[in-house]
Amino acid sequence: MNIEKQLPLDVVAKVDATPEYDDTHGGPYDRGGADSYYRRQFDPHYWPEGTMRGTRVEMKDMTPEEIAAYTKGYNDNEAAGDFKEY
């Protein structure tokens, strides 16, 4: 599945243009990687106070940079092939 087809072009351009992403627990990059790891659907979001703390920020309320970070985290884990064994 090509998840970038679901994103605005300004977000797609940022995904690989940023060399490093903040991997804070609950942040966009972390949540993207976790969703991929657990084989969940691509669903940009993050938790500003840490995973499952505070209010979940949905894609409609995220900046293009945050969506790009989530996407990069998701893509990085997909490329690594690091998935939960059930």
Biopython code that builds the backbone (N, CA, C, O; Angstrom):
import numpy as np
from Bio.PDB.StructureBuilder import StructureBuilder

atoms = [
    (1, "MET", "N", (0.847, -1.181, 0.000)),
    (1, "MET", "CA", (0.000, 0.000, 0.000)),
    (1, "MET", "C", (0.890, 1.241, 0.000)),
    (1, "MET", "O", (1.811, 1.356, 0.809)),
    (2, "ASN", "N", (0.614, 2.140, -0.888)),
    (2, "ASN", "CA", (1.382, 3.381, -0.957)),
    (2, "ASN", "C", (0.656, 4.440, -0.136)),
    (2, "ASN", "O", (-0.261, 5.098, -0.628)),
    (3, "ILE", "N", (1.070, 4.599, 1.115)),
    (3, "ILE", "CA", (0.371, 5.506, 2.019)),
    (3, "ILE", "C", (0.513, 6.959, 1.627)),
    (3, "ILE", "O", (-0.342, 7.779, 1.960)),
    (4, "GLU", "N", (1.605, 7.293, 0.909)),
    (4, "GLU", "CA", (1.780, 8.683, 0.513)),
    (4, "GLU", "C", (0.665, 9.176, -0.409)),
    (4, "GLU", "O", (0.413, 10.379, -0.474)),
    (5, "LYS", "N", (-0.002, 8.276, -1.119)),
    (5, "LYS", "CA", (-1.099, 8.684, -2.005)),
    (5, "LYS", "C", (-2.246, 9.299, -1.217)),
    (5, "LYS", "O", (-3.077, 10.009, -1.783)),
    (6, "GLN", "N", (-2.300, 9.034, 0.083)),
    (6, "GLN", "CA", (-3.367, 9.555, 0.937)),
    (6, "GLN", "C", (-3.034, 10.941, 1.494)),
    (6, "GLN", "O", (-3.881, 11.563, 2.136)),
    (7, "LEU", "N", (-1.828, 11.429, 1.261)),
    (7, "LEU", "CA", (-1.363, 12.658, 1.896)),
    (7, "LEU", "C", (-1.252, 13.807, 0.902)),
    (7, "LEU", "O", (-1.027, 13.584, -0.288)),
    (8, "PRO", "N", (-1.410, 15.040, 1.390)),
    (8, "PRO", "CA", (-1.181, 16.210, 0.538)),
    (8, "PRO", "C", (0.277, 16.261, 0.081)),
    (8, "PRO", "O", (1.165, 15.785, 0.788)),
    (9, "LEU", "N", (0.521, 16.828, -1.081)),
    (9, "LEU", "CA", (1.874, 16.884, -1.640)),
    (9, "LEU", "C", (2.867, 17.608, -0.740)),
    (9, "LEU", "O", (4.036, 17.226, -0.687)),
    (10, "ASP", "N", (2.425, 18.654, -0.025)),
    (10, "ASP", "CA", (3.356, 19.377, 0.841)),
    (10, "ASP", "C", (3.848, 18.492, 1.987)),
    (10, "ASP", "O", (4.953, 18.690, 2.492)),
    (11, "VAL", "N", (3.046, 17.529, 2.393)),
    (11, "VAL", "CA", (3.461, 16.596, 3.446)),
    (11, "VAL", "C", (4.424, 15.566, 2.861)),
    (11, "VAL", "O", (5.461, 15.277, 3.457)),
    (12, "VAL", "N", (4.087, 15.015, 1.704)),
    (12, "VAL", "CA", (4.927, 14.000, 1.067)),
    (12, "VAL", "C", (6.337, 14.537, 0.840)),
    (12, "VAL", "O", (7.313, 13.814, 1.041)),
    (13, "ALA", "N", (6.451, 15.776, 0.432)),
    (13, "ALA", "CA", (7.759, 16.378, 0.174)),
    (13, "ALA", "C", (8.606, 16.456, 1.440)),
    (13, "ALA", "O", (9.834, 16.445, 1.354)),
    (14, "LYS", "N", (7.987, 16.535, 2.599)),
    (14, "LYS", "CA", (8.716, 16.672, 3.862)),
    (14, "LYS", "C", (9.167, 15.336, 4.450)),
    (14, "LYS", "O", (10.081, 15.307, 5.274)),
    (15, "VAL", "N", (8.543, 14.234, 4.045)),
    (15, "VAL", "CA", (8.797, 12.943, 4.684)),
    (15, "VAL", "C", (10.275, 12.582, 4.684)),
    (15, "VAL", "O", (10.831, 12.285, 5.741)),
    (16, "ASP", "N", (10.916, 12.599, 3.539)),
    (16, "ASP", "CA", (12.328, 12.226, 3.469)),
    (16, "ASP", "C", (13.258, 13.423, 3.454)),
    (16, "ASP", "O", (14.478, 13.258, 3.466)),
    (17, "ALA", "N", (12.704, 14.624, 3.427)),
    (17, "ALA", "CA", (13.530, 15.831, 3.394)),
    (17, "ALA", "C", (14.107, 16.174, 4.764)),
    (17, "ALA", "O", (15.095, 16.903, 4.857)),
    (18, "THR", "N", (13.500, 15.659, 5.818)),
    (18, "THR", "CA", (13.967, 15.932, 7.173)),
    (18, "THR", "C", (14.886, 14.788, 7.608)),
    (18, "THR", "O", (14.438, 13.643, 7.675)),
    (19, "PRO", "N", (16.150, 15.065, 7.902)),
    (19, "PRO", "CA", (17.087, 13.987, 8.208)),
    (19, "PRO", "C", (16.834, 13.274, 9.534)),
    (19, "PRO", "O", (17.093, 12.076, 9.648)),
    (20, "GLU", "N", (16.338, 13.983, 10.523)),
    (20, "GLU", "CA", (16.102, 13.372, 11.837)),
    (20, "GLU", "C", (14.745, 13.793, 12.376)),
    (20, "GLU", "O", (14.295, 14.920, 12.170)),
    (21, "TYR", "N", (14.116, 12.879, 13.057)),
    (21, "TYR", "CA", (12.822, 13.164, 13.676)),
    (21, "TYR", "C", (12.913, 12.924, 15.175)),
    (21, "TYR", "O", (13.653, 12.052, 15.630)),
    (22, "ASP", "N", (12.165, 13.694, 15.928)),
    (22, "ASP", "CA", (12.075, 13.526, 17.379)),
    (22, "ASP", "C", (11.332, 12.224, 17.655)),
    (22, "ASP", "O", (10.194, 12.059, 17.215)),
    (23, "ASP", "N", (11.957, 11.302, 18.374)),
    (23, "ASP", "CA", (11.315, 10.010, 18.642)),
    (23, "ASP", "C", (10.742, 9.925, 20.059)),
    (23, "ASP", "O", (10.651, 8.839, 20.631)),
    (24, "THR", "N", (10.361, 11.066, 20.618)),
    (24, "THR", "CA", (9.757, 11.107, 21.948)),
    (24, "THR", "C", (8.562, 10.164, 22.015)),
    (24, "THR", "O", (7.743, 10.115, 21.097)),
    (25, "HIS", "N", (8.470, 9.416, 23.117)),
    (25, "HIS", "CA", (7.362, 8.476, 23.301)),
    (25, "HIS", "C", (6.034, 9.225, 23.203)),
    (25, "HIS", "O", (5.799, 10.191, 23.929)),
    (26, "GLY", "N", (5.184, 8.774, 22.310)),
    (26, "GLY", "CA", (3.878, 9.398, 22.111)),
    (26, "GLY", "C", (3.870, 10.406, 20.984)),
    (26, "GLY", "O", (2.802, 10.807, 20.522)),
    (27, "GLY", "N", (5.060, 10.831, 20.525)),
    (27, "GLY", "CA", (5.153, 11.808, 19.448)),
    (27, "GLY", "C", (4.798, 11.195, 18.099)),
    (27, "GLY", "O", (4.639, 9.979, 17.998)),
    (28, "PRO", "N", (4.674, 12.013, 17.072)),
    (28, "PRO", "CA", (4.265, 11.518, 15.758)),
    (28, "PRO", "C", (5.163, 10.420, 15.177)),
    (28, "PRO", "O", (4.654, 9.416, 14.680)),
    (29, "TYR", "N", (6.482, 10.591, 15.231)),
    (29, "TYR", "CA", (7.387, 9.575, 14.688)),
    (29, "TYR", "C", (7.227, 8.259, 15.454)),
    (29, "TYR", "O", (7.146, 7.190, 14.849)),
    (30, "ASP", "N", (7.184, 8.343, 16.758)),
    (30, "ASP", "CA", (7.018, 7.161, 17.612)),
    (30, "ASP", "C", (5.710, 6.445, 17.317)),
    (30, "ASP", "O", (5.688, 5.219, 17.209)),
    (31, "ARG", "N", (4.627, 7.186, 17.185)),
    (31, "ARG", "CA", (3.314, 6.576, 16.936)),
    (31, "ARG", "C", (3.247, 5.925, 15.561)),
    (31, "ARG", "O", (2.616, 4.881, 15.400)),
    (32, "GLY", "N", (3.895, 6.537, 14.565)),
    (32, "GLY", "CA", (3.941, 5.915, 13.242)),
    (32, "GLY", "C", (4.648, 4.577, 13.285)),
    (32, "GLY", "O", (4.169, 3.590, 12.728)),
    (33, "GLY", "N", (5.795, 4.550, 13.953)),
    (33, "GLY", "CA", (6.535, 3.307, 14.086)),
    (33, "GLY", "C", (5.758, 2.253, 14.860)),
    (33, "GLY", "O", (5.777, 1.075, 14.504)),
    (34, "ALA", "N", (5.080, 2.672, 15.910)),
    (34, "ALA", "CA", (4.297, 1.727, 16.718)),
    (34, "ALA", "C", (3.125, 1.163, 15.921)),
    (34, "ALA", "O", (2.839, -0.031, 16.003)),
    (35, "ASP", "N", (2.452, 2.002, 15.158)),
    (35, "ASP", "CA", (1.324, 1.502, 14.360)),
    (35, "ASP", "C", (1.802, 0.464, 13.358)),
    (35, "ASP", "O", (1.148, -0.561, 13.166)),
    (36, "SER", "N", (2.930, 0.718, 12.721)),
    (36, "SER", "CA", (3.479, -0.265, 11.792)),
    (36, "SER", "C", (3.885, -1.538, 12.529)),
    (36, "SER", "O", (3.564, -2.640, 12.085)),
    (37, "TYR", "N", (4.590, -1.393, 13.656)),
    (37, "TYR", "CA", (5.056, -2.548, 14.431)),
    (37, "TYR", "C", (3.908, -3.480, 14.798)),
    (37, "TYR", "O", (4.031, -4.701, 14.697)),
    (38, "TYR", "N", (2.797, -2.897, 15.222)),
    (38, "TYR", "CA", (1.640, -3.704, 15.628)),
    (38, "TYR", "C", (0.710, -4.015, 14.458)),
    (38, "TYR", "O", (-0.380, -4.554, 14.646)),
    (39, "ARG", "N", (1.152, -3.669, 13.245)),
    (39, "ARG", "CA", (0.401, -3.934, 12.013)),
    (39, "ARG", "C", (-0.953, -3.245, 11.999)),
    (39, "ARG", "O", (-1.936, -3.768, 11.474)),
    (40, "ARG", "N", (-0.977, -2.051, 12.594)),
    (40, "ARG", "CA", (-2.203, -1.254, 12.541)),
    (40, "ARG", "C", (-2.214, -0.446, 11.260)),
    (40, "ARG", "O", (-1.176, -0.254, 10.626)),
    (41, "GLN", "N", (-3.377, 0.022, 10.886)),
    (41, "GLN", "CA", (-3.512, 0.841, 9.693)),
    (41, "GLN", "C", (-2.789, 2.167, 9.862)),
    (41, "GLN", "O", (-2.583, 2.650, 10.976)),
    (42, "PHE", "N", (-2.413, 2.735, 8.742)),
    (42, "PHE", "CA", (-1.820, 4.073, 8.699)),
    (42, "PHE", "C", (-2.884, 5.061, 9.157)),
    (42, "PHE", "O", (-3.916, 5.214, 8.504)),
    (43, "ASP", "N", (-2.631, 5.731, 10.280)),
    (43, "ASP", "CA", (-3.618, 6.633, 10.881)),
    (43, "ASP", "C", (-2.872, 7.721, 11.650)),
    (43, "ASP", "O", (-2.734, 7.626, 12.870)),
    (44, "PRO", "N", (-2.387, 8.757, 10.955)),
    (44, "PRO", "CA", (-1.593, 9.785, 11.626)),
    (44, "PRO", "C", (-2.272, 10.375, 12.867)),
    (44, "PRO", "O", (-3.419, 10.819, 12.824)),
    (45, "HIS", "N", (-1.529, 10.360, 13.956)),
    (45, "HIS", "CA", (-1.982, 10.905, 15.239)),
    (45, "HIS", "C", (-0.771, 10.949, 16.166)),
    (45, "HIS", "O", (0.298, 10.433, 15.837)),
    (46, "TYR", "N", (-0.951, 11.564, 17.313)),
    (46, "TYR", "CA", (0.075, 11.497, 18.357)),
    (46, "TYR", "C", (-0.539, 11.917, 19.682)),
    (46, "TYR", "O", (-1.662, 12.415, 19.748)),
    (47, "TRP", "N", (0.230, 11.700, 20.721)),
    (47, "TRP", "CA", (-0.171, 12.039, 22.092)),
    (47, "TRP", "C", (0.859, 13.025, 22.642)),
    (47, "TRP", "O", (1.969, 12.609, 22.973)),
    (48, "PRO", "N", (0.535, 14.309, 22.751)),
    (48, "PRO", "CA", (1.532, 15.303, 23.174)),
    (48, "PRO", "C", (2.067, 15.120, 24.595)),
    (48, "PRO", "O", (3.143, 15.624, 24.918)),
    (49, "GLU", "N", (1.337, 14.412, 25.436)),
    (49, "GLU", "CA", (1.791, 14.200, 26.819)),
    (49, "GLU", "C", (2.326, 12.789, 27.035)),
    (49, "GLU", "O", (2.535, 12.374, 28.175)),
    (50, "GLY", "N", (2.547, 12.056, 25.960)),
    (50, "GLY", "CA", (2.988, 10.664, 26.055)),
    (50, "GLY", "C", (1.844, 9.745, 25.676)),
    (50, "GLY", "O", (0.676, 10.112, 25.802)),
    (51, "THR", "N", (2.174, 8.565, 25.217)),
    (51, "THR", "CA", (1.165, 7.625, 24.728)),
    (51, "THR", "C", (0.051, 7.398, 25.739)),
    (51, "THR", "O", (0.288, 7.066, 26.901)),
    (52, "MET", "N", (-1.167, 7.588, 25.256)),
    (52, "MET", "CA", (-2.397, 7.394, 26.030)),
    (52, "MET", "C", (-2.551, 8.388, 27.183)),
    (52, "MET", "O", (-3.315, 8.145, 28.117)),
    (53, "ARG", "N", (-1.827, 9.499, 27.116)),
    (53, "ARG", "CA", (-1.941, 10.538, 28.143)),
    (53, "ARG", "C", (-2.425, 11.818, 27.501)),
    (53, "ARG", "O", (-2.009, 12.157, 26.392)),
    (54, "GLY", "N", (-3.282, 12.518, 28.174)),
    (54, "GLY", "CA", (-3.808, 13.764, 27.632)),
    (54, "GLY", "C", (-4.785, 13.494, 26.506)),
    (54, "GLY", "O", (-5.495, 12.489, 26.515)),
    (55, "THR", "N", (-4.817, 14.387, 25.545)),
    (55, "THR", "CA", (-5.752, 14.295, 24.434)),
    (55, "THR", "C", (-5.016, 13.871, 23.171)),
    (55, "THR", "O", (-4.013, 14.477, 22.795)),
    (56, "ARG", "N", (-5.518, 12.834, 22.521)),
    (56, "ARG", "CA", (-4.950, 12.362, 21.263)),
    (56, "ARG", "C", (-5.172, 13.426, 20.185)),
    (56, "ARG", "O", (-6.281, 13.938, 20.030)),
    (57, "VAL", "N", (-4.119, 13.750, 19.448)),
    (57, "VAL", "CA", (-4.201, 14.723, 18.360)),
    (57, "VAL", "C", (-4.401, 13.950, 17.059)),
    (57, "VAL", "O", (-3.562, 13.132, 16.681)),
    (58, "GLU", "N", (-5.506, 14.210, 16.383)),
    (58, "GLU", "CA", (-5.844, 13.527, 15.131)),
    (58, "GLU", "C", (-5.205, 14.241, 13.945)),
    (58, "GLU", "O", (-4.777, 15.389, 14.065)),
    (59, "MET", "N", (-5.141, 13.562, 12.798)),
    (59, "MET", "CA", (-4.494, 14.113, 11.617)),
    (59, "MET", "C", (-5.057, 15.472, 11.221)),
    (59, "MET", "O", (-4.302, 16.342, 10.788)),
    (60, "LYS", "N", (-6.349, 15.673, 11.356)),
    (60, "LYS", "CA", (-6.952, 16.946, 10.945)),
    (60, "LYS", "C", (-6.413, 18.122, 11.759)),
    (60, "LYS", "O", (-6.505, 19.273, 11.331)),
    (61, "ASP", "N", (-5.854, 17.830, 12.926)),
    (61, "ASP", "CA", (-5.310, 18.874, 13.793)),
    (61, "ASP", "C", (-3.775, 18.902, 13.810)),
    (61, "ASP", "O", (-3.176, 19.648, 14.583)),
    (62, "MET", "N", (-3.151, 18.099, 12.967)),
    (62, "MET", "CA", (-1.691, 18.027, 12.914)),
    (62, "MET", "C", (-1.140, 18.964, 11.848)),
    (62, "MET", "O", (-1.805, 19.256, 10.855)),
    (63, "THR", "N", (0.087, 19.432, 12.070)),
    (63, "THR", "CA", (0.770, 20.242, 11.068)),
    (63, "THR", "C", (1.325, 19.314, 9.982)),
    (63, "THR", "O", (1.447, 18.109, 10.205)),
    (64, "PRO", "N", (1.659, 19.857, 8.824)),
    (64, "PRO", "CA", (2.298, 19.022, 7.799)),
    (64, "PRO", "C", (3.576, 18.351, 8.307)),
    (64, "PRO", "O", (3.857, 17.209, 7.943)),
    (65, "GLU", "N", (4.346, 19.041, 9.134)),
    (65, "GLU", "CA", (5.578, 18.467, 9.684)),
    (65, "GLU", "C", (5.274, 17.280, 10.602)),
    (65, "GLU", "O", (5.995, 16.282, 10.577)),
    (66, "GLU", "N", (4.226, 17.376, 11.404)),
    (66, "GLU", "CA", (3.849, 16.273, 12.300)),
    (66, "GLU", "C", (3.364, 15.072, 11.500)),
    (66, "GLU", "O", (3.685, 13.930, 11.829)),
    (67, "ILE", "N", (2.595, 15.328, 10.457)),
    (67, "ILE", "CA", (2.119, 14.230, 9.612)),
    (67, "ILE", "C", (3.305, 13.570, 8.909)),
    (67, "ILE", "O", (3.353, 12.347, 8.780)),
    (68, "ALA", "N", (4.252, 14.376, 8.458)),
    (68, "ALA", "CA", (5.455, 13.829, 7.823)),
    (68, "ALA", "C", (6.237, 12.970, 8.810)),
    (68, "ALA", "O", (6.738, 11.910, 8.435)),
    (69, "ALA", "N", (6.350, 13.402, 10.065)),
    (69, "ALA", "CA", (7.067, 12.626, 11.084)),
    (69, "ALA", "C", (6.378, 11.293, 11.329)),
    (69, "ALA", "O", (7.043, 10.260, 11.409)),
    (70, "TYR", "N", (5.063, 11.299, 11.450)),
    (70, "TYR", "CA", (4.315, 10.048, 11.630)),
    (70, "TYR", "C", (4.576, 9.124, 10.435)),
    (70, "TYR", "O", (4.870, 7.941, 10.608)),
    (71, "THR", "N", (4.467, 9.676, 9.228)),
    (71, "THR", "CA", (4.659, 8.896, 8.013)),
    (71, "THR", "C", (6.058, 8.305, 7.953)),
    (71, "THR", "O", (6.223, 7.142, 7.585)),
    (72, "LYS", "N", (7.066, 9.091, 8.311)),
    (72, "LYS", "CA", (8.445, 8.612, 8.309)),
    (72, "LYS", "C", (8.627, 7.487, 9.322)),
    (72, "LYS", "O", (9.292, 6.495, 9.025)),
    (73, "GLY", "N", (8.048, 7.625, 10.509)),
    (73, "GLY", "CA", (8.127, 6.556, 11.501)),
    (73, "GLY", "C", (7.477, 5.278, 11.000)),
    (73, "GLY", "O", (8.016, 4.186, 11.182)),
    (74, "TYR", "N", (6.326, 5.414, 10.373)),
    (74, "TYR", "CA", (5.619, 4.261, 9.810)),
    (74, "TYR", "C", (6.472, 3.613, 8.719)),
    (74, "TYR", "O", (6.683, 2.400, 8.722)),
    (75, "ASN", "N", (6.961, 4.437, 7.785)),
    (75, "ASN", "CA", (7.770, 3.919, 6.675)),
    (75, "ASN", "C", (9.066, 3.289, 7.150)),
    (75, "ASN", "O", (9.469, 2.248, 6.631)),
    (76, "ASP", "N", (9.729, 3.901, 8.132)),
    (76, "ASP", "CA", (10.983, 3.349, 8.640)),
    (76, "ASP", "C", (10.772, 1.961, 9.218)),
    (76, "ASP", "O", (11.571, 1.058, 8.970)),
    (77, "ASN", "N", (9.706, 1.782, 9.984)),
    (77, "ASN", "CA", (9.462, 0.468, 10.556)),
    (77, "ASN", "C", (9.052, -0.542, 9.486)),
    (77, "ASN", "O", (9.446, -1.706, 9.550)),
    (78, "GLU", "N", (8.266, -0.105, 8.508)),
    (78, "GLU", "CA", (7.895, -1.004, 7.409)),
    (78, "GLU", "C", (9.159, -1.477, 6.689)),
    (78, "GLU", "O", (9.293, -2.662, 6.383)),
    (79, "ALA", "N", (10.076, -0.564, 6.422)),
    (79, "ALA", "CA", (11.318, -0.906, 5.720)),
    (79, "ALA", "C", (12.189, -1.850, 6.557)),
    (79, "ALA", "O", (12.856, -2.732, 6.017)),
    (80, "ALA", "N", (12.176, -1.657, 7.869)),
    (80, "ALA", "CA", (12.970, -2.505, 8.759)),
    (80, "ALA", "C", (12.350, -3.895, 8.920)),
    (80, "ALA", "O", (13.040, -4.853, 9.268)),
    (81, "GLY", "N", (11.060, -3.993, 8.666)),
    (81, "GLY", "CA", (10.379, -5.284, 8.813)),
    (81, "GLY", "C", (10.279, -5.757, 10.254)),
    (81, "GLY", "O", (10.226, -6.959, 10.516)),
    (82, "ASP", "N", (10.255, -4.815, 11.186)),
    (82, "ASP", "CA", (10.196, -5.139, 12.610)),
    (82, "ASP", "C", (8.736, -5.147, 13.060)),
    (82, "ASP", "O", (8.162, -4.102, 13.367)),
    (83, "PHE", "N", (8.148, -6.341, 13.094)),
    (83, "PHE", "CA", (6.718, -6.464, 13.412)),
    (83, "PHE", "C", (6.504, -7.369, 14.612)),
    (83, "PHE", "O", (7.261, -8.313, 14.842)),
    (84, "LYS", "N", (5.468, -7.069, 15.366)),
    (84, "LYS", "CA", (5.084, -7.887, 16.537)),
    (84, "LYS", "C", (4.723, -9.283, 16.086)),
    (84, "LYS", "O", (3.964, -9.465, 15.135)),
    (85, "GLU", "N", (5.267, -10.261, 16.770)),
    (85, "GLU", "CA", (4.913, -11.662, 16.523)),
    (85, "GLU", "C", (3.757, -12.041, 17.436)),
    (85, "GLU", "O", (3.871, -11.950, 18.659)),
    (86, "TYR", "N", (2.679, -12.453, 16.864)),
    (86, "TYR", "CA", (1.507, -12.859, 17.652)),
    (86, "TYR", "C", (1.412, -14.354, 17.745)),
    (86, "TYR", "O", (0.489, -14.876, 18.370)),
]
sb = StructureBuilder()
sb.init_structure("model")
sb.init_model(0)
sb.init_chain("A")
sb.init_seg("    ")
for serial, (resi, resn, name, xyz) in enumerate(atoms, 1):
    if name == "N":
        sb.init_residue(resn, " ", resi, " ")
    sb.init_atom(name, np.array(xyz, "f"), 0.0, 1.0, " ", f" {name:<3s}", serial, name[0])
structure = sb.get_structure()
